[in-house]
Amino acid sequence: MANLNIRIDDTLKSQAEVIFSELGISLSAATTMFLKQVVRYNGIPFELRVDPFYSAENMSRLLTSKERMEQNGGTVHELIEVDND
């Protein structure tokens, strides 16, 4: 078995490890998967992504909306009918 030593930015490595962790794989496993697919398809044949709903940008928007709702005293969406019985 061979070792592969590569130099990458610390931040990039950390960001990638977070995504791979969410996908349930290690950085080493992801690298092996990538290389096997490159050889099999003679190019880059796939994309792995985390659900964009959980992106930092969307989470920020949701938090802002939640805070605005709480500041205005609202807890129920206007379109949702609530039976007060």
PDB file of N, CA, C and O in Angstrom:
ATOM      1  N   MET A   1       0.850  -1.176   0.000  1.00  0.00           N
ATOM      2  CA  MET A   1       0.000   0.000   0.000  1.00  0.00           C
ATOM      3  C   MET A   1       0.889   1.231   0.000  1.00  0.00           C
ATOM      4  O   MET A   1       1.869   1.300   0.741  1.00  0.00           O
ATOM      5  N   ALA A   2       0.547   2.190  -0.824  1.00  0.00           N
ATOM      6  CA  ALA A   2       1.342   3.416  -0.953  1.00  0.00           C
ATOM      7  C   ALA A   2       0.786   4.520  -0.072  1.00  0.00           C
ATOM      8  O   ALA A   2      -0.402   4.544   0.249  1.00  0.00           O
ATOM      9  N   ASN A   3       1.657   5.422   0.308  1.00  0.00           N
ATOM     10  CA  ASN A   3       1.254   6.630   1.018  1.00  0.00           C
ATOM     11  C   ASN A   3       1.260   7.784   0.030  1.00  0.00           C
ATOM     12  O   ASN A   3       2.123   7.866  -0.844  1.00  0.00           O
ATOM     13  N   LEU A   4       0.290   8.672   0.180  1.00  0.00           N
ATOM     14  CA  LEU A   4       0.196   9.852  -0.670  1.00  0.00           C
ATOM     15  C   LEU A   4       0.319  11.071   0.232  1.00  0.00           C
ATOM     16  O   LEU A   4      -0.524  11.289   1.103  1.00  0.00           O
ATOM     17  N   ASN A   5       1.349  11.856   0.032  1.00  0.00           N
ATOM     18  CA  ASN A   5       1.545  13.072   0.812  1.00  0.00           C
ATOM     19  C   ASN A   5       1.259  14.273  -0.068  1.00  0.00           C
ATOM     20  O   ASN A   5       1.906  14.469  -1.097  1.00  0.00           O
ATOM     21  N   ILE A   6       0.286  15.075   0.342  1.00  0.00           N
ATOM     22  CA  ILE A   6      -0.039  16.280  -0.414  1.00  0.00           C
ATOM     23  C   ILE A   6      -0.081  17.458   0.546  1.00  0.00           C
ATOM     24  O   ILE A   6      -0.361  17.298   1.734  1.00  0.00           O
ATOM     25  N   ARG A   7       0.201  18.639   0.019  1.00  0.00           N
ATOM     26  CA  ARG A   7       0.149  19.850   0.830  1.00  0.00           C
ATOM     27  C   ARG A   7      -1.073  20.642   0.397  1.00  0.00           C
ATOM     28  O   ARG A   7      -1.238  20.973  -0.777  1.00  0.00           O
ATOM     29  N   ILE A   8      -1.923  20.939   1.365  1.00  0.00           N
ATOM     30  CA  ILE A   8      -3.099  21.761   1.095  1.00  0.00           C
ATOM     31  C   ILE A   8      -3.265  22.757   2.227  1.00  0.00           C
ATOM     32  O   ILE A   8      -2.703  22.588   3.309  1.00  0.00           O
ATOM     33  N   ASP A   9      -4.026  23.773   1.971  1.00  0.00           N
ATOM     34  CA  ASP A   9      -4.324  24.792   2.954  1.00  0.00           C
ATOM     35  C   ASP A   9      -5.049  24.164   4.156  1.00  0.00           C
ATOM     36  O   ASP A   9      -5.939  23.333   3.979  1.00  0.00           O
ATOM     37  N   ASP A  10      -4.664  24.563   5.371  1.00  0.00           N
ATOM     38  CA  ASP A  10      -5.278  24.018   6.588  1.00  0.00           C
ATOM     39  C   ASP A  10      -6.785  24.226   6.619  1.00  0.00           C
ATOM     40  O   ASP A  10      -7.533  23.330   7.009  1.00  0.00           O
ATOM     41  N   THR A  11      -7.225  25.404   6.211  1.00  0.00           N
ATOM     42  CA  THR A  11      -8.654  25.707   6.217  1.00  0.00           C
ATOM     43  C   THR A  11      -9.403  24.814   5.238  1.00  0.00           C
ATOM     44  O   THR A  11     -10.468  24.289   5.561  1.00  0.00           O
ATOM     45  N   LEU A  12      -8.848  24.640   4.046  1.00  0.00           N
ATOM     46  CA  LEU A  12      -9.473  23.766   3.050  1.00  0.00           C
ATOM     47  C   LEU A  12      -9.599  22.348   3.579  1.00  0.00           C
ATOM     48  O   LEU A  12     -10.641  21.713   3.415  1.00  0.00           O
ATOM     49  N   LYS A  13      -8.560  21.853   4.203  1.00  0.00           N
ATOM     50  CA  LYS A  13      -8.583  20.496   4.765  1.00  0.00           C
ATOM     51  C   LYS A  13      -9.677  20.377   5.824  1.00  0.00           C
ATOM     52  O   LYS A  13     -10.441  19.412   5.825  1.00  0.00           O
ATOM     53  N   SER A  14      -9.751  21.345   6.714  1.00  0.00           N
ATOM     54  CA  SER A  14     -10.765  21.320   7.771  1.00  0.00           C
ATOM     55  C   SER A  14     -12.172  21.378   7.185  1.00  0.00           C
ATOM     56  O   SER A  14     -13.060  20.641   7.614  1.00  0.00           O
ATOM     57  N   GLN A  15     -12.370  22.246   6.214  1.00  0.00           N
ATOM     58  CA  GLN A  15     -13.696  22.360   5.584  1.00  0.00           C
ATOM     59  C   GLN A  15     -14.087  21.058   4.891  1.00  0.00           C
ATOM     60  O   GLN A  15     -15.232  20.616   4.991  1.00  0.00           O
ATOM     61  N   ALA A  16     -13.145  20.451   4.195  1.00  0.00           N
ATOM     62  CA  ALA A  16     -13.416  19.189   3.505  1.00  0.00           C
ATOM     63  C   ALA A  16     -13.720  18.083   4.512  1.00  0.00           C
ATOM     64  O   ALA A  16     -14.618  17.273   4.282  1.00  0.00           O
ATOM     65  N   GLU A  17     -12.993  18.037   5.611  1.00  0.00           N
ATOM     66  CA  GLU A  17     -13.223  17.009   6.627  1.00  0.00           C
ATOM     67  C   GLU A  17     -14.615  17.136   7.234  1.00  0.00           C
ATOM     68  O   GLU A  17     -15.246  16.125   7.545  1.00  0.00           O
ATOM     69  N   VAL A  18     -15.101  18.356   7.406  1.00  0.00           N
ATOM     70  CA  VAL A  18     -16.458  18.552   7.923  1.00  0.00           C
ATOM     71  C   VAL A  18     -17.477  17.956   6.943  1.00  0.00           C
ATOM     72  O   VAL A  18     -18.401  17.254   7.354  1.00  0.00           O
ATOM     73  N   ILE A  19     -17.306  18.234   5.672  1.00  0.00           N
ATOM     74  CA  ILE A  19     -18.231  17.714   4.655  1.00  0.00           C
ATOM     75  C   ILE A  19     -18.152  16.194   4.581  1.00  0.00           C
ATOM     76  O   ILE A  19     -19.183  15.522   4.552  1.00  0.00           O
ATOM     77  N   PHE A  20     -16.940  15.648   4.550  1.00  0.00           N
ATOM     78  CA  PHE A  20     -16.792  14.196   4.494  1.00  0.00           C
ATOM     79  C   PHE A  20     -17.376  13.541   5.732  1.00  0.00           C
ATOM     80  O   PHE A  20     -17.958  12.459   5.642  1.00  0.00           O
ATOM     81  N   SER A  21     -17.234  14.169   6.870  1.00  0.00           N
ATOM     82  CA  SER A  21     -17.808  13.632   8.105  1.00  0.00           C
ATOM     83  C   SER A  21     -19.330  13.568   7.989  1.00  0.00           C
ATOM     84  O   SER A  21     -19.943  12.582   8.398  1.00  0.00           O
ATOM     85  N   GLU A  22     -19.940  14.615   7.435  1.00  0.00           N
ATOM     86  CA  GLU A  22     -21.389  14.626   7.232  1.00  0.00           C
ATOM     87  C   GLU A  22     -21.823  13.541   6.257  1.00  0.00           C
ATOM     88  O   GLU A  22     -22.936  13.024   6.348  1.00  0.00           O
ATOM     89  N   LEU A  23     -20.941  13.198   5.325  1.00  0.00           N
ATOM     90  CA  LEU A  23     -21.230  12.122   4.368  1.00  0.00           C
ATOM     91  C   LEU A  23     -20.897  10.747   4.944  1.00  0.00           C
ATOM     92  O   LEU A  23     -21.228   9.722   4.350  1.00  0.00           O
ATOM     93  N   GLY A  24     -20.238  10.733   6.106  1.00  0.00           N
ATOM     94  CA  GLY A  24     -19.909   9.470   6.768  1.00  0.00           C
ATOM     95  C   GLY A  24     -18.644   8.802   6.269  1.00  0.00           C
ATOM     96  O   GLY A  24     -18.490   7.587   6.389  1.00  0.00           O
ATOM     97  N   ILE A  25     -17.731   9.594   5.707  1.00  0.00           N
ATOM     98  CA  ILE A  25     -16.478   9.020   5.210  1.00  0.00           C
ATOM     99  C   ILE A  25     -15.297   9.861   5.698  1.00  0.00           C
ATOM    100  O   ILE A  25     -15.457  11.030   6.049  1.00  0.00           O
ATOM    101  N   SER A  26     -14.132   9.258   5.715  1.00  0.00           N
ATOM    102  CA  SER A  26     -12.915   9.964   6.116  1.00  0.00           C
ATOM    103  C   SER A  26     -12.282  10.646   4.909  1.00  0.00           C
ATOM    104  O   SER A  26     -12.635  10.370   3.763  1.00  0.00           O
ATOM    105  N   LEU A  27     -11.345  11.534   5.192  1.00  0.00           N
ATOM    106  CA  LEU A  27     -10.595  12.197   4.125  1.00  0.00           C
ATOM    107  C   LEU A  27      -9.838  11.164   3.296  1.00  0.00           C
ATOM    108  O   LEU A  27      -9.787  11.271   2.071  1.00  0.00           O
ATOM    109  N   SER A  28      -9.250  10.165   3.952  1.00  0.00           N
ATOM    110  CA  SER A  28      -8.522   9.111   3.255  1.00  0.00           C
ATOM    111  C   SER A  28      -9.451   8.302   2.349  1.00  0.00           C
ATOM    112  O   SER A  28      -9.109   8.013   1.202  1.00  0.00           O
ATOM    113  N   ALA A  29     -10.633   7.937   2.870  1.00  0.00           N
ATOM    114  CA  ALA A  29     -11.600   7.171   2.070  1.00  0.00           C
ATOM    115  C   ALA A  29     -12.085   7.995   0.878  1.00  0.00           C
ATOM    116  O   ALA A  29     -12.235   7.475  -0.228  1.00  0.00           O
ATOM    117  N   ALA A  30     -12.329   9.285   1.114  1.00  0.00           N
ATOM    118  CA  ALA A  30     -12.786  10.150   0.022  1.00  0.00           C
ATOM    119  C   ALA A  30     -11.724  10.272  -1.068  1.00  0.00           C
ATOM    120  O   ALA A  30     -12.046  10.269  -2.256  1.00  0.00           O
ATOM    121  N   THR A  31     -10.474  10.378  -0.669  1.00  0.00           N
ATOM    122  CA  THR A  31      -9.380  10.466  -1.632  1.00  0.00           C
ATOM    123  C   THR A  31      -9.266   9.182  -2.439  1.00  0.00           C
ATOM    124  O   THR A  31      -9.076   9.224  -3.655  1.00  0.00           O
ATOM    125  N   THR A  32      -9.380   8.039  -1.767  1.00  0.00           N
ATOM    126  CA  THR A  32      -9.333   6.749  -2.464  1.00  0.00           C
ATOM    127  C   THR A  32     -10.506   6.619  -3.434  1.00  0.00           C
ATOM    128  O   THR A  32     -10.328   6.174  -4.568  1.00  0.00           O
ATOM    129  N   MET A  33     -11.708   7.007  -2.989  1.00  0.00           N
ATOM    130  CA  MET A  33     -12.879   6.958  -3.871  1.00  0.00           C
ATOM    131  C   MET A  33     -12.661   7.824  -5.103  1.00  0.00           C
ATOM    132  O   MET A  33     -12.936   7.412  -6.230  1.00  0.00           O
ATOM    133  N   PHE A  34     -12.168   9.018  -4.867  1.00  0.00           N
ATOM    134  CA  PHE A  34     -11.928   9.936  -5.962  1.00  0.00           C
ATOM    135  C   PHE A  34     -10.951   9.348  -6.979  1.00  0.00           C
ATOM    136  O   PHE A  34     -11.220   9.361  -8.180  1.00  0.00           O
ATOM    137  N   LEU A  35      -9.823   8.837  -6.503  1.00  0.00           N
ATOM    138  CA  LEU A  35      -8.811   8.294  -7.409  1.00  0.00           C
ATOM    139  C   LEU A  35      -9.313   7.072  -8.170  1.00  0.00           C
ATOM    140  O   LEU A  35      -9.019   6.926  -9.357  1.00  0.00           O
ATOM    141  N   LYS A  36     -10.065   6.191  -7.510  1.00  0.00           N
ATOM    142  CA  LYS A  36     -10.619   5.022  -8.201  1.00  0.00           C
ATOM    143  C   LYS A  36     -11.583   5.436  -9.303  1.00  0.00           C
ATOM    144  O   LYS A  36     -11.570   4.860 -10.391  1.00  0.00           O
ATOM    145  N   GLN A  37     -12.411   6.424  -9.029  1.00  0.00           N
ATOM    146  CA  GLN A  37     -13.357   6.885 -10.042  1.00  0.00           C
ATOM    147  C   GLN A  37     -12.659   7.612 -11.186  1.00  0.00           C
ATOM    148  O   GLN A  37     -13.066   7.485 -12.341  1.00  0.00           O
ATOM    149  N   VAL A  38     -11.625   8.362 -10.877  1.00  0.00           N
ATOM    150  CA  VAL A  38     -10.848   9.034 -11.926  1.00  0.00           C
ATOM    151  C   VAL A  38     -10.286   7.999 -12.891  1.00  0.00           C
ATOM    152  O   VAL A  38     -10.374   8.164 -14.108  1.00  0.00           O
ATOM    153  N   VAL A  39      -9.706   6.924 -12.343  1.00  0.00           N
ATOM    154  CA  VAL A  39      -9.131   5.862 -13.177  1.00  0.00           C
ATOM    155  C   VAL A  39     -10.233   5.156 -13.964  1.00  0.00           C
ATOM    156  O   VAL A  39     -10.081   4.904 -15.159  1.00  0.00           O
ATOM    157  N   ARG A  40     -11.331   4.840 -13.301  1.00  0.00           N
ATOM    158  CA  ARG A  40     -12.425   4.096 -13.949  1.00  0.00           C
ATOM    159  C   ARG A  40     -13.035   4.870 -15.105  1.00  0.00           C
ATOM    160  O   ARG A  40     -13.308   4.297 -16.160  1.00  0.00           O
ATOM    161  N   TYR A  41     -13.253   6.178 -14.916  1.00  0.00           N
ATOM    162  CA  TYR A  41     -13.924   6.985 -15.936  1.00  0.00           C
ATOM    163  C   TYR A  41     -12.980   7.873 -16.745  1.00  0.00           C
ATOM    164  O   TYR A  41     -13.416   8.627 -17.615  1.00  0.00           O
ATOM    165  N   ASN A  42     -11.698   7.777 -16.454  1.00  0.00           N
ATOM    166  CA  ASN A  42     -10.706   8.573 -17.170  1.00  0.00           C
ATOM    167  C   ASN A  42     -11.016  10.071 -17.076  1.00  0.00           C
ATOM    168  O   ASN A  42     -10.892  10.807 -18.055  1.00  0.00           O
ATOM    169  N   GLY A  43     -11.417  10.500 -15.895  1.00  0.00           N
ATOM    170  CA  GLY A  43     -11.752  11.903 -15.659  1.00  0.00           C
ATOM    171  C   GLY A  43     -12.457  12.037 -14.326  1.00  0.00           C
ATOM    172  O   GLY A  43     -12.546  11.071 -13.569  1.00  0.00           O
ATOM    173  N   ILE A  44     -12.949  13.203 -14.038  1.00  0.00           N
ATOM    174  CA  ILE A  44     -13.690  13.430 -12.798  1.00  0.00           C
ATOM    175  C   ILE A  44     -15.169  13.171 -13.078  1.00  0.00           C
ATOM    176  O   ILE A  44     -15.830  13.975 -13.735  1.00  0.00           O
ATOM    177  N   PRO A  45     -15.694  12.030 -12.571  1.00  0.00           N
ATOM    178  CA  PRO A  45     -17.021  11.595 -12.995  1.00  0.00           C
ATOM    179  C   PRO A  45     -18.179  11.907 -12.044  1.00  0.00           C
ATOM    180  O   PRO A  45     -19.321  11.579 -12.365  1.00  0.00           O
ATOM    181  N   PHE A  46     -17.935  12.518 -10.908  1.00  0.00           N
ATOM    182  CA  PHE A  46     -19.029  12.651  -9.940  1.00  0.00           C
ATOM    183  C   PHE A  46     -18.850  13.864  -9.049  1.00  0.00           C
ATOM    184  O   PHE A  46     -17.778  14.464  -8.964  1.00  0.00           O
ATOM    185  N   GLU A  47     -19.974  14.204  -8.374  1.00  0.00           N
ATOM    186  CA  GLU A  47     -19.946  15.264  -7.382  1.00  0.00           C
ATOM    187  C   GLU A  47     -20.500  14.693  -6.079  1.00  0.00           C
ATOM    188  O   GLU A  47     -21.470  13.935  -6.095  1.00  0.00           O
ATOM    189  N   LEU A  48     -19.897  15.046  -4.972  1.00  0.00           N
ATOM    190  CA  LEU A  48     -20.427  14.729  -3.649  1.00  0.00           C
ATOM    191  C   LEU A  48     -20.766  16.054  -2.996  1.00  0.00           C
ATOM    192  O   LEU A  48     -19.924  16.949  -2.913  1.00  0.00           O
ATOM    193  N   ARG A  49     -22.011  16.178  -2.528  1.00  0.00           N
ATOM    194  CA  ARG A  49     -22.393  17.435  -1.904  1.00  0.00           C
ATOM    195  C   ARG A  49     -23.250  17.184  -0.679  1.00  0.00           C
ATOM    196  O   ARG A  49     -23.959  16.183  -0.578  1.00  0.00           O
ATOM    197  N   VAL A  50     -23.163  18.104   0.226  1.00  0.00           N
ATOM    198  CA  VAL A  50     -24.043  18.132   1.377  1.00  0.00           C
ATOM    199  C   VAL A  50     -25.300  18.883   0.947  1.00  0.00           C
ATOM    200  O   VAL A  50     -25.228  19.781   0.108  1.00  0.00           O
ATOM    201  N   ASP A  51     -26.431  18.529   1.508  1.00  0.00           N
ATOM    202  CA  ASP A  51     -27.691  19.198   1.212  1.00  0.00           C
ATOM    203  C   ASP A  51     -27.527  20.710   1.357  1.00  0.00           C
ATOM    204  O   ASP A  51     -27.126  21.176   2.424  1.00  0.00           O
ATOM    205  N   PRO A  52     -27.828  21.497   0.304  1.00  0.00           N
ATOM    206  CA  PRO A  52     -27.636  22.944   0.374  1.00  0.00           C
ATOM    207  C   PRO A  52     -28.516  23.618   1.427  1.00  0.00           C
ATOM    208  O   PRO A  52     -28.250  24.757   1.809  1.00  0.00           O
ATOM    209  N   PHE A  53     -29.558  22.931   1.901  1.00  0.00           N
ATOM    210  CA  PHE A  53     -30.396  23.492   2.957  1.00  0.00           C
ATOM    211  C   PHE A  53     -29.560  23.826   4.185  1.00  0.00           C
ATOM    212  O   PHE A  53     -29.838  24.801   4.882  1.00  0.00           O
ATOM    213  N   TYR A  54     -28.531  23.013   4.450  1.00  0.00           N
ATOM    214  CA  TYR A  54     -27.705  23.198   5.636  1.00  0.00           C
ATOM    215  C   TYR A  54     -26.481  24.068   5.386  1.00  0.00           C
ATOM    216  O   TYR A  54     -25.567  24.095   6.210  1.00  0.00           O
ATOM    217  N   SER A  55     -26.449  24.774   4.273  1.00  0.00           N
ATOM    218  CA  SER A  55     -25.308  25.649   3.984  1.00  0.00           C
ATOM    219  C   SER A  55     -25.246  26.785   5.000  1.00  0.00           C
ATOM    220  O   SER A  55     -26.259  27.141   5.602  1.00  0.00           O
ATOM    221  N   ALA A  56     -24.079  27.340   5.187  1.00  0.00           N
ATOM    222  CA  ALA A  56     -23.885  28.446   6.126  1.00  0.00           C
ATOM    223  C   ALA A  56     -24.773  29.635   5.748  1.00  0.00           C
ATOM    224  O   ALA A  56     -25.340  30.293   6.620  1.00  0.00           O
ATOM    225  N   GLU A  57     -24.890  29.903   4.464  1.00  0.00           N
ATOM    226  CA  GLU A  57     -25.708  31.034   4.007  1.00  0.00           C
ATOM    227  C   GLU A  57     -27.176  30.827   4.374  1.00  0.00           C
ATOM    228  O   GLU A  57     -27.825  31.749   4.869  1.00  0.00           O
ATOM    229  N   ASN A  58     -27.706  29.623   4.135  1.00  0.00           N
ATOM    230  CA  ASN A  58     -29.108  29.356   4.443  1.00  0.00           C
ATOM    231  C   ASN A  58     -29.342  29.341   5.949  1.00  0.00           C
ATOM    232  O   ASN A  58     -30.362  29.847   6.418  1.00  0.00           O
ATOM    233  N   MET A  59     -28.415  28.768   6.713  1.00  0.00           N
ATOM    234  CA  MET A  59     -28.573  28.746   8.165  1.00  0.00           C
ATOM    235  C   MET A  59     -28.591  30.171   8.720  1.00  0.00           C
ATOM    236  O   MET A  59     -29.332  30.461   9.660  1.00  0.00           O
ATOM    237  N   SER A  60     -27.785  31.056   8.146  1.00  0.00           N
ATOM    238  CA  SER A  60     -27.769  32.454   8.563  1.00  0.00           C
ATOM    239  C   SER A  60     -29.113  33.112   8.273  1.00  0.00           C
ATOM    240  O   SER A  60     -29.636  33.852   9.106  1.00  0.00           O
ATOM    241  N   ARG A  61     -29.671  32.847   7.101  1.00  0.00           N
ATOM    242  CA  ARG A  61     -30.984  33.402   6.755  1.00  0.00           C
ATOM    243  C   ARG A  61     -32.057  32.900   7.700  1.00  0.00           C
ATOM    244  O   ARG A  61     -32.899  33.676   8.153  1.00  0.00           O
ATOM    245  N   LEU A  62     -32.037  31.612   8.003  1.00  0.00           N
ATOM    246  CA  LEU A  62     -33.031  31.044   8.907  1.00  0.00           C
ATOM    247  C   LEU A  62     -32.920  31.643  10.303  1.00  0.00           C
ATOM    248  O   LEU A  62     -33.935  31.949  10.929  1.00  0.00           O
ATOM    249  N   LEU A  63     -31.700  31.812  10.791  1.00  0.00           N
ATOM    250  CA  LEU A  63     -31.489  32.393  12.111  1.00  0.00           C
ATOM    251  C   LEU A  63     -31.989  33.833  12.147  1.00  0.00           C
ATOM    252  O   LEU A  63     -32.633  34.242  13.113  1.00  0.00           O
ATOM    253  N   THR A  64     -31.697  34.599  11.108  1.00  0.00           N
ATOM    254  CA  THR A  64     -32.168  35.983  11.025  1.00  0.00           C
ATOM    255  C   THR A  64     -33.688  36.034  11.032  1.00  0.00           C
ATOM    256  O   THR A  64     -34.280  36.863  11.723  1.00  0.00           O
ATOM    257  N   SER A  65     -34.323  35.152  10.267  1.00  0.00           N
ATOM    258  CA  SER A  65     -35.788  35.100  10.231  1.00  0.00           C
ATOM    259  C   SER A  65     -36.361  34.732  11.591  1.00  0.00           C
ATOM    260  O   SER A  65     -37.352  35.311  12.034  1.00  0.00           O
ATOM    261  N   LYS A  66     -35.734  33.769  12.248  1.00  0.00           N
ATOM    262  CA  LYS A  66     -36.189  33.341  13.572  1.00  0.00           C
ATOM    263  C   LYS A  66     -36.079  34.490  14.570  1.00  0.00           C
ATOM    264  O   LYS A  66     -37.009  34.742  15.336  1.00  0.00           O
ATOM    265  N   GLU A  67     -34.946  35.183  14.561  1.00  0.00           N
ATOM    266  CA  GLU A  67     -34.748  36.311  15.476  1.00  0.00           C
ATOM    267  C   GLU A  67     -35.758  37.422  15.216  1.00  0.00           C
ATOM    268  O   GLU A  67     -36.283  38.011  16.160  1.00  0.00           O
ATOM    269  N   ARG A  68     -36.037  37.713  13.954  1.00  0.00           N
ATOM    270  CA  ARG A  68     -37.013  38.740  13.599  1.00  0.00           C
ATOM    271  C   ARG A  68     -38.397  38.342  14.093  1.00  0.00           C
ATOM    272  O   ARG A  68     -39.129  39.176  14.625  1.00  0.00           O
ATOM    273  N   MET A  69     -38.759  37.082  13.923  1.00  0.00           N
ATOM    274  CA  MET A  69     -40.049  36.596  14.377  1.00  0.00           C
ATOM    275  C   MET A  69     -40.162  36.728  15.896  1.00  0.00           C
ATOM    276  O   MET A  69     -41.193  37.163  16.411  1.00  0.00           O
ATOM    277  N   GLU A  70     -39.102  36.353  16.608  1.00  0.00           N
ATOM    278  CA  GLU A  70     -39.122  36.426  18.066  1.00  0.00           C
ATOM    279  C   GLU A  70     -39.189  37.869  18.556  1.00  0.00           C
ATOM    280  O   GLU A  70     -39.844  38.143  19.562  1.00  0.00           O
ATOM    281  N   GLN A  71     -38.530  38.790  17.871  1.00  0.00           N
ATOM    282  CA  GLN A  71     -38.561  40.206  18.253  1.00  0.00           C
ATOM    283  C   GLN A  71     -39.954  40.795  18.066  1.00  0.00           C
ATOM    284  O   GLN A  71     -40.375  41.670  18.824  1.00  0.00           O
ATOM    285  N   ASN A  72     -40.668  40.307  17.048  1.00  0.00           N
ATOM    286  CA  ASN A  72     -42.006  40.823  16.764  1.00  0.00           C
ATOM    287  C   ASN A  72     -43.086  40.092  17.562  1.00  0.00           C
ATOM    288  O   ASN A  72     -44.273  40.377  17.409  1.00  0.00           O
ATOM    289  N   GLY A  73     -42.676  39.158  18.405  1.00  0.00           N
ATOM    290  CA  GLY A  73     -43.629  38.438  19.242  1.00  0.00           C
ATOM    291  C   GLY A  73     -44.411  37.365  18.516  1.00  0.00           C
ATOM    292  O   GLY A  73     -45.343  36.791  19.080  1.00  0.00           O
ATOM    293  N   GLY A  74     -44.057  37.088  17.300  1.00  0.00           N
ATOM    294  CA  GLY A  74     -44.786  36.073  16.545  1.00  0.00           C
ATOM    295  C   GLY A  74     -44.249  34.682  16.794  1.00  0.00           C
ATOM    296  O   GLY A  74     -43.040  34.475  16.895  1.00  0.00           O
ATOM    297  N   THR A  75     -45.153  33.740  16.892  1.00  0.00           N
ATOM    298  CA  THR A  75     -44.743  32.352  17.041  1.00  0.00           C
ATOM    299  C   THR A  75     -45.476  31.443  16.075  1.00  0.00           C
ATOM    300  O   THR A  75     -45.051  30.310  15.849  1.00  0.00           O
ATOM    301  N   VAL A  76     -46.579  31.924  15.496  1.00  0.00           N
ATOM    302  CA  VAL A  76     -47.374  31.112  14.585  1.00  0.00           C
ATOM    303  C   VAL A  76     -47.424  31.821  13.244  1.00  0.00           C
ATOM    304  O   VAL A  76     -47.649  33.030  13.182  1.00  0.00           O
ATOM    305  N   HIS A  77     -47.219  31.081  12.186  1.00  0.00           N
ATOM    306  CA  HIS A  77     -47.283  31.653  10.844  1.00  0.00           C
ATOM    307  C   HIS A  77     -48.709  32.090  10.552  1.00  0.00           C
ATOM    308  O   HIS A  77     -49.653  31.390  10.917  1.00  0.00           O
ATOM    309  N   GLU A  78     -48.879  33.214   9.911  1.00  0.00           N
ATOM    310  CA  GLU A  78     -50.199  33.762   9.641  1.00  0.00           C
ATOM    311  C   GLU A  78     -51.065  32.843   8.798  1.00  0.00           C
ATOM    312  O   GLU A  78     -52.291  32.877   8.912  1.00  0.00           O
ATOM    313  N   LEU A  79     -50.452  32.021   7.954  1.00  0.00           N
ATOM    314  CA  LEU A  79     -51.215  31.150   7.080  1.00  0.00           C
ATOM    315  C   LEU A  79     -51.638  29.843   7.750  1.00  0.00           C
ATOM    316  O   LEU A  79     -52.409  29.074   7.178  1.00  0.00           O
ATOM    317  N   ILE A  80     -51.144  29.595   8.938  1.00  0.00           N
ATOM    318  CA  ILE A  80     -51.482  28.365   9.642  1.00  0.00           C
ATOM    319  C   ILE A  80     -52.675  28.637  10.545  1.00  0.00           C
ATOM    320  O   ILE A  80     -52.630  29.511  11.410  1.00  0.00           O
ATOM    321  N   GLU A  81     -53.741  27.878  10.333  1.00  0.00           N
ATOM    322  CA  GLU A  81     -54.921  28.028  11.184  1.00  0.00           C
ATOM    323  C   GLU A  81     -54.690  27.287  12.485  1.00  0.00           C
ATOM    324  O   GLU A  81     -54.271  26.129  12.481  1.00  0.00           O
ATOM    325  N   VAL A  82     -54.957  27.944  13.588  1.00  0.00           N
ATOM    326  CA  VAL A  82     -54.755  27.345  14.897  1.00  0.00           C
ATOM    327  C   VAL A  82     -56.112  27.227  15.576  1.00  0.00           C
ATOM    328  O   VAL A  82     -56.849  28.207  15.686  1.00  0.00           O
ATOM    329  N   ASP A  83     -56.434  26.027  16.029  1.00  0.00           N
ATOM    330  CA  ASP A  83     -57.671  25.794  16.745  1.00  0.00           C
ATOM    331  C   ASP A  83     -57.404  26.042  18.223  1.00  0.00           C
ATOM    332  O   ASP A  83     -56.654  25.294  18.850  1.00  0.00           O
ATOM    333  N   ASN A  84     -58.005  27.074  18.779  1.00  0.00           N
ATOM    334  CA  ASN A  84     -57.750  27.442  20.173  1.00  0.00           C
ATOM    335  C   ASN A  84     -58.629  26.706  21.168  1.00  0.00           C
ATOM    336  O   ASN A  84     -58.639  27.070  22.344  1.00  0.00           O
ATOM    337  N   ASP A  85     -59.361  25.697  20.753  1.00  0.00           N
ATOM    338  CA  ASP A  85     -60.233  24.938  21.661  1.00  0.00           C
ATOM    339  C   ASP A  85     -59.454  24.054  22.587  1.00  0.00           C
ATOM    340  O   ASP A  85     -60.041  23.352  23.410  1.00  0.00           O
TER     341      ASP A  85
END
